[in-house]
Amino acid sequence: MGAANAMEPQPKRRPLRAIIPYALGIASIGALIFYLWRSHLLDGIDFQTIRWNYVGIALLSEIIVFALRGMILALFAGAAGIRLRVFEWFGLSVASQVSNLMVPVSGGIMARAGYLKLRYGLPVSHFSALFAASYLIIFLVSGVSGLILILISALTAGQTVPWIAGVLLMLMATGPAVILVLPLERLPLPKEGRVMNWIHAALSGWKEIRTDTPLLAKQVIIVTLLQLMQAVSLYASLYALGIIVPFDRTLLMGVLTNLTNFVRITPGALGVRESITALAAQFVGFRAAEGLAAALVIRLVDWAIAFSAGPIFMIVLARHTQNAPAPEEAAP
C-alpha cells in the first residue's frame, strides 16, 4: 500500500509548470505595451494607414527566412549522411514554429530531432551536438557583422550606438571565435547538470563543424543571408507602418535581436523577442515603439505562415515517418 501511494502521480504540479511559460509570455508583452502606451511612444504611429504591399514583402521575406533555417538543418543532416528532401527541411522549419508555440522550451528543436530519429534513426545526441553548434555560428556571424556595421556607420556617417550594444556584439563575436581556434572540447569540464550537458554537446558539435571547412563556409554563408532577410523583414514592416528608416540600421537591429536565442522561457519567445527588438531599436537610433511595432508585424506574419502551412507539413511529415527504414532503430 505504501509503495502504491508513493507511485501516485502529482496532478497539480505539472499543469502549473505548463501554464507558467504562457503566462510569462502574455505578461511580458502586455507589460511592454502598457509601458509604451503610458510613455506616449505609440502616439506617432498610425496603425490605420498600413501599407499592405510592404506587408506582402515582409511575408515573402519571412518565407525565405523559414527556407534558410531549413537549409541549415539540411546541411547538418547531410553532414550525418542524411539527404533531406525540400519538403522535409522546409516543412520541418515551418512545423517547428508551431511546435515552439505548443512546447515553449525548445519545442521546435525536439520536433526536428524526433523526426530525424524516427525517419532516419539519427541519434538525438548527435543532432543536439550539431544544432547547438549552429548557435555558435549565428552568434559569430551576428557579432562580426554588427561590429562591421558600427565601424562603417561611425566612419561614414558619424553615427554611434550605446556602448552596451558594442559590448554585446563583441561578446557574440569573440566567444565563438575563441572556441573556433582553441580546442576547448579537451578541457576537463564537469559533466553534471543540464547547462554543462549543453556545453559539452555544443563543443562536440563545434569540433565536428570547425574541422569540416566546406561545411563551416556553407553555414556562414547561409547565416549571413539569414541576417539580411531578417533585416528586410524589419525594413518592410517599418515601411508598412509609414516609418522610413535606413536599411543599415535595421540590419544592425536584426543582428541584436538574435540575442533572443538565449531566452526560451515563453512560447515562441512571445514577448521576449518584442522586448529585445524594442530595446535594439533604441540602441540603433529608433524609438522603442517603432521596434515594437515592427516586431508585432513580423510576429503576425510568422503566425500566418505557421498556422496555415504548419499543420499541413505536420501531417505530411508524420505520414512520412511511417516509412522509417528500421523500426528497431527508432525510439519515441
HELIX and SHEET records of a PDB file:
HELIX    1   1 GLY A    2  ALA A    6  1                                   5    
HELIX    2   2 ARG A   13  ARG A   38  1                                  26    
HELIX    3   3 PHE A   47  THR A   49  5                                   3    
HELIX    4   4 TRP A   52  ALA A   79  1                                  28    
HELIX    5   5 VAL A   86  MET A  102  1                                  17    
HELIX    6   6 GLY A  107  TYR A  120  1                                  14    
HELIX    7   7 VAL A  124  THR A  156  1                                  33    
HELIX    8   8 TRP A  163  VAL A  181  1                                  19    
HELIX    9   9 LEU A  184  ARG A  186  5                                   3    
HELIX   10  10 ARG A  194  ARG A  210  1                                  17    
HELIX   11  11 THR A  213  ALA A  240  1                                  28    
HELIX   12  12 PHE A  247  LEU A  256  1                                  10    
HELIX   13  13 THR A  257  PHE A  262  5                                   6    
HELIX   14  14 PRO A  267  ALA A  269  5                                   3    
HELIX   15  15 VAL A  272  PHE A  283  1                                  12    
HELIX   16  16 ALA A  288  HIS A  320  1                                  33    
HELIX   17  17 THR A  321  ASN A  323  5                                   3    
HELIX   18  18 PRO A  327  GLU A  329  5                                   3    
END                                                                             
